[in-house]
Amino acid sequence: MRIPVYQQIKDILREEIRQGKYKPGNTIPSANQLAKDFSNQPQYFG
């Protein structure tokens, strides 16, 4: 069963937060920026 794209992005962001990429008070990328970032990384979607 394929995992929906939004779920994959959520899981990736959650892991990046856990690893400290985004500190408390920092903002995460906008939806437009996430779309740009992930559009060149098809390994995340499949």
Contact map, one row per residue, 1 for C-alpha under 8 A:
1110000000000000000000000000000000000000000000
1111000000000000000000000000000000000000000001
1111101100000000000000000000000000000000000001
0111111100000000000000000000000000000000000000
0011111110000000000000000000000000000000000010
0001111111000000000000000000000000000000000000
0011111111100000000000000000000000000000000000
0011111111110000000000000000000000000000000110
0000111111111000000000000000000000000000000000
0000011111111100000000000000000000000000000000
0000001111111110000000000000000000000000000000
0000000111111111000000000000000000000000000000
0000000011111111100000000000000000000000000000
0000000001111111110000000000000000000000000000
0000000000111111111000000000000000000000000000
0000000000011111111111000000000000000000000000
0000000000001111111111100000000000000000000000
0000000000000111111110000000000000000000000000
0000000000000011111110000000000000000000000000
0000000000000001111111100000000000000000000000
0000000000000001111111100000000000000000000000
0000000000000001100111110111000000000000000000
0000000000000000100111111100000000000000000000
0000000000000000000001111100000000000000000000
0000000000000000000000111110000000000000000000
0000000000000000000001111111000000000000000000
0000000000000000000001001111100000000000000000
0000000000000000000001000111110000000000000000
0000000000000000000000000011111111000000000000
0000000000000000000000000001111111000000000000
0000000000000000000000000000111111100000000000
0000000000000000000000000000111111110000000000
0000000000000000000000000000111111111000000000
0000000000000000000000000000111111111100000000
0000000000000000000000000000001111111110000000
0000000000000000000000000000000111111111000000
0000000000000000000000000000000011111111100000
0000000000000000000000000000000001111111110100
0000000000000000000000000000000000111111110000
0000000000000000000000000000000000011111110000
0000000000000000000000000000000000001111111110
0000000000000000000000000000000000000111111111
0000000000000000000000000000000000000000111111
0000000100000000000000000000000000000100111111
0000100100000000000000000000000000000000111111
0110000000000000000000000000000000000000011111
